[in-house]
Amino acid sequence: MPLQFALKLLKISSLLMLMLFSLSGHAVDTDNDGLPDDWEIENGRNPLVADYQVSAAGNHSCALDDSGVHCWGRNEYGQTTVPALSNPTQVSSGGYHTCAIDDSAVHCWGRNYAGSTNVPALSNPTQLSLGSNHTCALDDSGVVCWGWNGNGQANVPALSNPTQVSAGGTHTCAIDDSAVHCWGNYYEGQTNVPALTNPTQISAGEVHTCAVDDSGVVCWGRNNYGQTAVPALSNPTQVSAGNYHTCAIDDSGVHCWGWDNYGQIDVPALSNPTQISSGMAHTCALNDSGVVCWGWNEYGQIDVPSLMIDPDGDGLSASEESEAATIPLQILDIDGDGNFDALTDGLIILRYSFGLRGGQLIDGAVAEGSLRTSASEVEAYFDSIMSDLD
């Protein structure tokens, strides 16, 4: 088998591995990293901790991939100069500083305005969220915040078993057993939480706040650019509030609204987006091909570096494997029934790439009414499409 042909089949096979899990009813992805929970468990990963993350902030962006934390964009305070970390599990970017959790502790770097990078003692921190000049974490004791406190944004109120925290410009919000709670700057109404039913996510922006609850996405606070005017969404699962724009993920993909001076709400083509993060005037998302950013780029904050997002460990990054998706689906209709089906054509491709031939290649994998029903016909078809897959 020609090398290029074998490599292309390997890329297709890697994609199909995850497709087959999804089609088999294992599509729950609790941590929104694009990997189904059952797949993570079977491959020794934690389905509650995202293997891949993206975080857009003021004028820089960060991501977590298989090799660690990477940051790019504005760097006059060293906010994109990542220190040595040991098995980092989370990264969050703020106005001019960045923090990460690794095996040993929380580490922060960049501008240390009012002590925003001076990490206090924490017990088993599990989440980080950075505002313009303050920082918050969720640990065994609850929510802990530090840094600039000019508006009381670091004065955490009494909370009952908090599960999530989000630091905004000069305010902070958290979800606990009872409700969403916000504190700090209230001049634009960003801390005046409306009635919510079973909130599952909270996102504090510069001067507005959004949440996901049973009714969908709800936003409040400053609305000078329409950033709190939520459009029609279908079953939204995630929201991210930036400076003056907002983005959400629903059944159909990513939707953004609000300020658009730099194209930050002009969503590019994305394939199965699982994370969204809104910065000052740019936006980033995690999708099947990896991390994609758009909007303002004066400091290179949307110029995503080469990242190794390789869940199946085959040495091919998500962006490389996504090249397989550019192959016309009609070419991948191996059995010739008029459709590409991961459970028939996909299974034959997997078997072929592992060297199975004859009856082992097609047994139980040819759809009814197919044009090619014998092993010899299928093998001849693979021979005929080699040039298309090179």
One Martini backbone bead per residue (centre of mass of N, CA, C, O) as a GRO file, in nm:
protein
  390
    1MET     BB    1   0.094   0.037   0.026
    2PRO     BB    2   0.099   0.347  -0.005
    3LEU     BB    3   0.195   0.581   0.215
    4GLN     BB    4  -0.019   0.804   0.166
    5PHE     BB    5  -0.259   0.614   0.183
    6ALA     BB    6  -0.207   0.513   0.472
    7LEU     BB    7  -0.219   0.792   0.611
    8LYS     BB    8  -0.506   0.865   0.527
    9LEU     BB    9  -0.643   0.622   0.663
   10LEU     BB   10  -0.546   0.695   0.947
   11LYS     BB   11  -0.701   0.957   0.969
   12ILE     BB   12  -0.981   0.841   0.924
   13SER     BB   13  -0.972   0.633   1.157
   14SER     BB   14  -0.945   0.835   1.389
   15LEU     BB   15  -1.219   0.970   1.344
   16LEU     BB   16  -1.396   0.708   1.361
   17MET     BB   17  -1.354   0.631   1.653
   18LEU     BB   18  -1.529   0.875   1.759
   19MET     BB   19  -1.782   0.832   1.587
   20LEU     BB   20  -1.864   0.552   1.702
   21PHE     BB   21  -1.919   0.650   1.987
   22SER     BB   22  -2.138   0.853   1.920
   23LEU     BB   23  -2.331   0.643   1.766
   24SER     BB   24  -2.337   0.452   2.047
   25GLY     BB   25  -2.418   0.662   2.293
   26HIS     BB   26  -2.119   0.829   2.379
   27ALA     BB   27  -2.165   1.174   2.378
   28VAL     BB   28  -2.079   1.249   2.652
   29ASP     BB   29  -1.928   1.585   2.753
   30THR     BB   30  -1.862   1.723   3.043
   31ASP     BB   31  -1.575   1.899   2.973
   32ASN     BB   32  -1.564   2.013   2.672
   33ASP     BB   33  -1.313   1.850   2.485
   34GLY     BB   34  -1.434   1.636   2.255
   35LEU     BB   35  -1.454   1.388   2.462
   36PRO     BB   36  -1.596   1.119   2.543
   37ASP     BB   37  -1.639   0.981   2.842
   38ASP     BB   38  -1.599   0.677   2.771
   39TRP     BB   39  -1.334   0.718   2.621
   40GLU     BB   40  -1.174   0.834   2.858
   41ILE     BB   41  -1.201   0.595   3.050
   42GLU     BB   42  -1.079   0.375   2.848
   43ASN     BB   43  -0.806   0.588   2.826
   44GLY     BB   44  -0.730   0.719   3.117
   45ARG     BB   45  -0.930   0.957   3.153
   46ASN     BB   46  -1.081   1.259   3.270
   47PRO     BB   47  -1.421   1.359   3.230
   48LEU     BB   48  -1.386   1.627   3.440
   49VAL     BB   49  -1.119   1.700   3.273
   50ALA     BB   50  -0.991   1.899   3.047
   51ASP     BB   51  -0.759   1.833   2.799
   52TYR     BB   52  -0.887   2.080   2.640
   53GLN     BB   53  -0.813   2.438   2.608
   54VAL     BB   54  -0.957   2.777   2.603
   55SER     BB   55  -0.831   3.132   2.646
   56ALA     BB   56  -0.968   3.453   2.632
   57ALA     BB   57  -0.861   3.787   2.657
   58GLY     BB   58  -0.771   4.081   2.616
   59ASN     BB   59  -0.465   4.031   2.423
   60HIS     BB   60  -0.480   3.715   2.486
   61SER     BB   61  -0.395   3.361   2.456
   62CYS     BB   62  -0.491   3.020   2.558
   63ALA     BB   63  -0.371   2.671   2.583
   64LEU     BB   64  -0.449   2.318   2.614
   65ASP     BB   65  -0.242   2.042   2.557
   66ASP     BB   66  -0.047   1.759   2.540
   67SER     BB   67   0.218   1.957   2.620
   68GLY     BB   68   0.042   2.204   2.745
   69VAL     BB   69   0.103   2.542   2.778
   70HIS     BB   70  -0.021   2.811   2.562
   71CYS     BB   71   0.080   3.145   2.454
   72TRP     BB   72  -0.061   3.447   2.291
   73GLY     BB   73   0.038   3.778   2.222
   74ARG     BB   74   0.042   3.991   2.446
   75ASN     BB   75   0.380   4.068   2.641
   76GLU     BB   76   0.477   4.313   2.836
   77TYR     BB   77   0.434   4.116   3.120
   78GLY     BB   78   0.454   3.798   3.050
   79GLN     BB   79   0.166   3.650   2.988
   80THR     BB   80   0.303   3.439   2.752
   81THR     BB   81   0.525   3.334   2.959
   82VAL     BB   82   0.566   3.017   3.027
   83PRO     BB   83   0.625   2.829   3.275
   84ALA     BB   84   0.710   2.572   3.451
   85LEU     BB   85   0.518   2.268   3.421
   86SER     BB   86   0.322   1.999   3.586
   87ASN     BB   87   0.070   1.873   3.451
   88PRO     BB   88  -0.148   2.050   3.334
   89THR     BB   89  -0.524   2.124   3.375
   90GLN     BB   90  -0.523   2.452   3.368
   91VAL     BB   91  -0.633   2.764   3.201
   92SER     BB   92  -0.613   3.133   3.255
   93SER     BB   93  -0.701   3.447   3.119
   94GLY     BB   94  -0.639   3.789   3.146
   95GLY     BB   95  -0.563   4.098   3.100
   96TYR     BB   96  -0.221   4.065   3.214
   97HIS     BB   97  -0.271   3.760   3.301
   98THR     BB   98  -0.177   3.420   3.414
   99CYS     BB   99  -0.311   3.086   3.488
  100ALA     BB  100  -0.231   2.765   3.652
  101ILE     BB  101  -0.275   2.413   3.687
  102ASP     BB  102  -0.091   2.170   3.865
  103ASP     BB  103   0.045   1.926   4.055
  104SER     BB  104   0.130   2.153   4.284
  105ALA     BB  105  -0.032   2.422   4.172
  106VAL     BB  106  -0.070   2.762   4.148
  107HIS     BB  107   0.014   2.963   3.859
  108CYS     BB  108   0.145   3.299   3.805
  109TRP     BB  109   0.162   3.549   3.535
  110GLY     BB  110   0.266   3.875   3.493
  111ARG     BB  111   0.084   4.109   3.597
  112ASN     BB  112   0.097   4.247   3.952
  113TYR     BB  113  -0.164   4.388   4.013
  114ALA     BB  114  -0.246   4.391   4.338
  115GLY     BB  115  -0.163   4.073   4.350
  116SER     BB  116  -0.276   3.879   4.108
  117THR     BB  117  -0.005   3.665   4.130
  118ASN     BB  118  -0.049   3.613   4.445
  119VAL     BB  119  -0.073   3.313   4.569
  120PRO     BB  120  -0.247   3.159   4.785
  121ALA     BB  121  -0.353   2.937   4.992
  122LEU     BB  122  -0.439   2.608   4.867
  123SER     BB  123  -0.693   2.338   4.838
  124ASN     BB  124  -0.736   2.167   4.578
  125PRO     BB  125  -0.750   2.300   4.302
  126THR     BB  126  -1.003   2.316   4.013
  127GLN     BB  127  -1.039   2.637   3.955
  128LEU     BB  128  -1.013   2.915   3.718
  129SER     BB  129  -1.040   3.291   3.725
  130LEU     BB  130  -0.990   3.584   3.524
  131GLY     BB  131  -0.956   3.914   3.535
  132SER     BB  132  -0.822   4.206   3.489
  133ASN     BB  133  -0.697   4.227   3.829
  134HIS     BB  134  -0.811   3.940   3.912
  135THR     BB  135  -0.839   3.634   4.116
  136CYS     BB  136  -0.982   3.297   4.096
  137ALA     BB  137  -1.077   3.010   4.306
  138LEU     BB  138  -1.139   2.657   4.340
  139ASP     BB  139  -1.170   2.483   4.650
  140ASP     BB  140  -1.222   2.316   4.943
  141SER     BB  141  -1.326   2.604   5.073
  142GLY     BB  142  -1.396   2.737   4.786
  143VAL     BB  143  -1.385   3.069   4.726
  144VAL     BB  144  -1.092   3.245   4.596
  145CYS     BB  145  -0.965   3.587   4.614
  146TRP     BB  146  -0.736   3.813   4.428
  147GLY     BB  147  -0.628   4.144   4.423
  148TRP     BB  148  -0.808   4.365   4.299
  149ASN     BB  149  -1.054   4.565   4.531
  150GLY     BB  150  -1.211   4.841   4.452
  151ASN     BB  151  -1.517   4.671   4.425
  152GLY     BB  152  -1.519   4.387   4.584
  153GLN     BB  153  -1.430   4.132   4.394
  154ALA     BB  154  -1.262   3.974   4.648
  155ASN     BB  155  -1.529   3.960   4.829
  156VAL     BB  156  -1.642   3.679   4.946
  157PRO     BB  157  -1.921   3.541   5.004
  158ALA     BB  158  -2.143   3.341   5.124
  159LEU     BB  159  -2.120   2.989   5.045
  160SER     BB  160  -2.276   2.682   4.910
  161ASN     BB  161  -2.108   2.473   4.747
  162PRO     BB  162  -1.930   2.562   4.521
  163THR     BB  163  -1.882   2.500   4.143
  164GLN     BB  164  -1.839   2.808   4.034
  165VAL     BB  165  -1.624   3.059   3.871
  166SER     BB  166  -1.630   3.423   3.766
  167ALA     BB  167  -1.417   3.665   3.631
  168GLY     BB  168  -1.424   3.997   3.568
  169GLY     BB  169  -1.346   4.305   3.554
  170THR     BB  170  -1.510   4.413   3.857
  171HIS     BB  171  -1.634   4.118   3.891
  172THR     BB  172  -1.814   3.839   4.052
  173CYS     BB  173  -1.908   3.487   4.008
  174ALA     BB  174  -2.132   3.222   4.139
  175ILE     BB  175  -2.205   2.877   4.200
  176ASP     BB  176  -2.443   2.722   4.411
  177ASP     BB  177  -2.687   2.550   4.570
  178SER     BB  178  -2.894   2.808   4.531
  179ALA     BB  179  -2.720   3.002   4.321
  180VAL     BB  180  -2.644   3.307   4.189
  181HIS     BB  181  -2.349   3.504   4.262
  182CYS     BB  182  -2.269   3.859   4.293
  183TRP     BB  183  -1.973   4.081   4.297
  184GLY     BB  184  -1.903   4.424   4.306
  185ASN     BB  185  -1.952   4.586   4.039
  186TYR     BB  186  -2.293   4.759   3.986
  187TYR     BB  187  -2.343   5.009   3.781
  188GLU     BB  188  -2.460   4.806   3.530
  189GLY     BB  189  -2.598   4.538   3.668
  190GLN     BB  190  -2.391   4.279   3.680
  191THR     BB  191  -2.498   4.186   3.994
  192ASN     BB  192  -2.808   4.161   3.903
  193VAL     BB  193  -2.967   3.884   3.952
  194PRO     BB  194  -3.180   3.703   3.802
  195ALA     BB  195  -3.404   3.480   3.743
  196LEU     BB  196  -3.317   3.131   3.792
  197THR     BB  197  -3.305   2.790   3.648
  198ASN     BB  198  -3.076   2.581   3.697
  199PRO     BB  199  -2.783   2.667   3.689
  200THR     BB  200  -2.468   2.571   3.495
  201GLN     BB  201  -2.358   2.863   3.401
  202ILE     BB  202  -2.094   3.120   3.425
  203SER     BB  203  -2.028   3.468   3.290
  204ALA     BB  204  -1.790   3.723   3.329
  205GLY     BB  205  -1.749   4.029   3.216
  206GLU     BB  206  -1.680   4.346   3.214
  207VAL     BB  207  -2.022   4.464   3.228
  208HIS     BB  208  -2.128   4.162   3.210
  209THR     BB  209  -2.367   3.882   3.235
  210CYS     BB  210  -2.388   3.515   3.209
  211ALA     BB  211  -2.624   3.236   3.169
  212VAL     BB  212  -2.714   2.892   3.216
  213ASP     BB  213  -3.040   2.755   3.186
  214ASP     BB  214  -3.346   2.615   3.131
  215SER     BB  215  -3.408   2.864   2.920
  216GLY     BB  216  -3.095   2.930   2.869
  217VAL     BB  217  -2.981   3.238   2.788
  218VAL     BB  218  -2.868   3.486   3.031
  219CYS     BB  219  -2.849   3.850   3.042
  220TRP     BB  220  -2.662   4.119   3.215
  221GLY     BB  221  -2.626   4.466   3.201
  222ARG     BB  222  -2.451   4.599   2.981
  223ASN     BB  223  -2.604   4.725   2.637
  224ASN     BB  224  -2.455   4.913   2.411
  225TYR     BB  225  -2.411   4.643   2.194
  226GLY     BB  226  -2.605   4.391   2.262
  227GLN     BB  227  -2.472   4.174   2.474
  228THR     BB  228  -2.773   4.101   2.623
  229ALA     BB  229  -2.911   4.025   2.339
  230VAL     BB  230  -3.046   3.736   2.299
  231PRO     BB  231  -3.073   3.510   2.077
  232ALA     BB  232  -3.181   3.254   1.914
  233LEU     BB  233  -3.168   2.929   2.074
  234SER     BB  234  -3.060   2.574   2.072
  235ASN     BB  235  -2.970   2.429   2.337
  236PRO     BB  236  -2.773   2.565   2.526
  237THR     BB  237  -2.434   2.498   2.692
  238GLN     BB  238  -2.271   2.778   2.635
  239VAL     BB  239  -2.101   3.075   2.774
  240SER     BB  240  -1.935   3.400   2.673
  241ALA     BB  241  -1.810   3.690   2.826
  242GLY     BB  242  -1.689   3.981   2.727
  243ASN     BB  243  -1.663   4.298   2.698
  244TYR     BB  244  -1.894   4.355   2.426
  245HIS     BB  245  -1.940   4.040   2.397
  246THR     BB  246  -2.111   3.731   2.291
  247CYS     BB  247  -2.106   3.368   2.337
  248ALA     BB  248  -2.244   3.055   2.199
  249ILE     BB  249  -2.355   2.714   2.240
  250ASP     BB  250  -2.538   2.504   2.021
  251ASP     BB  251  -2.676   2.277   1.811
  252SER     BB  252  -2.549   2.460   1.554
  253GLY     BB  253  -2.329   2.623   1.735
  254VAL     BB  254  -2.187   2.935   1.699
  255HIS     BB  255  -2.282   3.242   1.873
  256CYS     BB  256  -2.271   3.602   1.817
  257TRP     BB  257  -2.284   3.920   2.010
  258GLY     BB  258  -2.243   4.266   1.956
  259TRP     BB  259  -1.950   4.376   1.930
  260ASP     BB  260  -1.786   4.438   1.575
  261ASN     BB  261  -1.518   4.603   1.493
  262TYR     BB  262  -1.324   4.310   1.455
  263GLY     BB  263  -1.498   4.036   1.410
  264GLN     BB  264  -1.579   3.881   1.692
  265ILE     BB  265  -1.884   3.779   1.567
  266ASP     BB  266  -1.751   3.635   1.309
  267VAL     BB  267  -1.810   3.324   1.248
  268PRO     BB  268  -1.655   3.063   1.154
  269ALA     BB  269  -1.592   2.768   1.045
  270LEU     BB  270  -1.718   2.487   1.234
  271SER     BB  271  -1.647   2.165   1.402
  272ASN     BB  272  -1.781   2.074   1.672
  273PRO     BB  273  -1.809   2.270   1.908
  274THR     BB  274  -1.701   2.285   2.278
  275GLN     BB  275  -1.559   2.576   2.296
  276ILE     BB  276  -1.578   2.914   2.444
  277SER     BB  277  -1.397   3.243   2.411
  278SER     BB  278  -1.409   3.578   2.534
  279GLY     BB  279  -1.263   3.872   2.480
  280MET     BB  280  -1.226   4.188   2.411
  281ALA     BB  281  -1.188   4.150   2.053
  282HIS     BB  282  -1.198   3.831   2.077
  283THR     BB  283  -1.218   3.481   1.963
  284CYS     BB  284  -1.245   3.137   2.087
  285ALA     BB  285  -1.221   2.787   1.974
  286LEU     BB  286  -1.317   2.444   2.009
  287ASN     BB  287  -1.256   2.191   1.765
  288ASP     BB  288  -1.184   1.934   1.557
  289SER     BB  289  -0.914   2.107   1.454
  290GLY     BB  290  -0.911   2.286   1.719
  291VAL     BB  291  -0.792   2.605   1.738
  292VAL     BB  292  -0.995   2.908   1.696
  293CYS     BB  293  -0.950   3.251   1.586
  294TRP     BB  294  -1.110   3.586   1.614
  295GLY     BB  295  -1.049   3.924   1.523
  296TRP     BB  296  -0.844   4.092   1.692
  297ASN     BB  297  -0.467   4.134   1.583
  298GLU     BB  298  -0.238   4.332   1.688
  299TYR     BB  299  -0.089   4.087   1.888
  300GLY     BB  300  -0.161   3.787   1.787
  301GLN     BB  301  -0.428   3.655   1.935
  302ILE     BB  302  -0.520   3.475   1.656
  303ASP     BB  303  -0.234   3.328   1.630
  304VAL     BB  304  -0.223   3.011   1.621
  305PRO     BB  305  -0.036   2.778   1.720
  306SER     BB  306   0.111   2.490   1.733
  307LEU     BB  307  -0.085   2.205   1.822
  308MET     BB  308  -0.129   1.910   2.040
  309ILE     BB  309  -0.420   1.738   1.937
  310ASP     BB  310  -0.407   1.385   2.049
  311PRO     BB  311  -0.619   1.157   2.167
  312ASP     BB  312  -0.509   0.879   2.010
  313GLY     BB  313  -0.185   0.877   1.985
  314ASP     BB  314  -0.078   0.891   1.653
  315GLY     BB  315   0.078   1.183   1.589
  316LEU     BB  316  -0.188   1.334   1.506
  317SER     BB  317  -0.338   1.609   1.474
  318ALA     BB  318  -0.638   1.752   1.443
  319SER     BB  319  -0.565   1.916   1.187
  320GLU     BB  320  -0.462   1.671   1.028
  321GLU     BB  321  -0.717   1.488   1.054
  322SER     BB  322  -0.917   1.698   0.921
  323GLU     BB  323  -0.830   1.647   0.626
  324ALA     BB  324  -1.019   1.400   0.585
  325ALA     BB  325  -1.284   1.582   0.565
  326THR     BB  326  -1.214   1.677   0.257
  327ILE     BB  327  -1.325   1.424   0.163
  328PRO     BB  328  -1.545   1.307  -0.028
  329LEU     BB  329  -1.806   1.109   0.070
  330GLN     BB  330  -1.842   0.941  -0.192
  331ILE     BB  331  -1.562   0.800  -0.167
  332LEU     BB  332  -1.650   0.665   0.127
  333ASP     BB  333  -1.848   0.475  -0.035
  334ILE     BB  334  -1.757   0.159  -0.034
  335ASP     BB  335  -2.038  -0.013  -0.093
  336GLY     BB  336  -2.242   0.162  -0.280
  337ASP     BB  337  -2.533   0.287  -0.133
  338GLY     BB  338  -2.510   0.630  -0.132
  339ASN     BB  339  -2.357   0.623   0.159
  340PHE     BB  340  -2.204   0.747   0.446
  341ASP     BB  341  -2.109   0.503   0.703
  342ALA     BB  342  -1.956   0.432   0.999
  343LEU     BB  343  -2.086   0.127   1.035
  344THR     BB  344  -1.970   0.045   0.742
  345ASP     BB  345  -1.754   0.207   0.589
  346GLY     BB  346  -1.585   0.266   0.842
  347LEU     BB  347  -1.525  -0.032   0.914
  348ILE     BB  348  -1.380  -0.102   0.652
  349ILE     BB  349  -1.154   0.104   0.679
  350LEU     BB  350  -1.037  -0.003   0.940
  351ARG     BB  351  -0.975  -0.288   0.837
  352TYR     BB  352  -0.794  -0.205   0.600
  353SER     BB  353  -0.580  -0.043   0.774
  354PHE     BB  354  -0.522  -0.339   0.933
  355GLY     BB  355  -0.513  -0.569   0.683
  356LEU     BB  356  -0.784  -0.666   0.604
  357ARG     BB  357  -0.922  -0.945   0.415
  358GLY     BB  358  -1.183  -1.045   0.266
  359GLY     BB  359  -1.411  -1.149   0.489
  360GLN     BB  360  -1.289  -0.962   0.717
  361LEU     BB  361  -1.364  -0.693   0.571
  362ILE     BB  362  -1.706  -0.740   0.527
  363ASP     BB  363  -1.822  -0.865   0.772
  364GLY     BB  364  -2.116  -0.699   0.862
  365ALA     BB  365  -2.046  -0.414   0.661
  366VAL     BB  366  -2.280  -0.441   0.446
  367ALA     BB  367  -2.520  -0.291   0.299
  368GLU     BB  368  -2.817  -0.287   0.186
  369GLY     BB  369  -2.808  -0.246  -0.159
  370SER     BB  370  -2.528  -0.276  -0.258
  371LEU     BB  371  -2.286  -0.266  -0.508
  372ARG     BB  372  -2.063  -0.376  -0.301
  373THR     BB  373  -2.040  -0.731  -0.174
  374SER     BB  374  -1.748  -0.806  -0.219
  375ALA     BB  375  -1.419  -0.823  -0.153
  376SER     BB  376  -1.313  -0.775  -0.441
  377GLU     BB  377  -1.475  -0.514  -0.492
  378VAL     BB  378  -1.364  -0.350  -0.255
  379GLU     BB  379  -1.061  -0.375  -0.323
  380ALA     BB  380  -1.090  -0.245  -0.604
  381TYR     BB  381  -1.188   0.028  -0.497
  382PHE     BB  382  -0.938   0.105  -0.340
  383ASP     BB  383  -0.754   0.105  -0.587
  384SER     BB  384  -0.920   0.338  -0.741
  385ILE     BB  385  -0.875   0.565  -0.485
  386MET     BB  386  -0.576   0.632  -0.429
  387SER     BB  387  -0.540   0.912  -0.572
  388ASP     BB  388  -0.757   1.061  -0.390
  389LEU     BB  389  -0.588   0.990  -0.108
  390ASP     BB  390  -0.298   1.131  -0.161
   0.00000   0.00000   0.00000
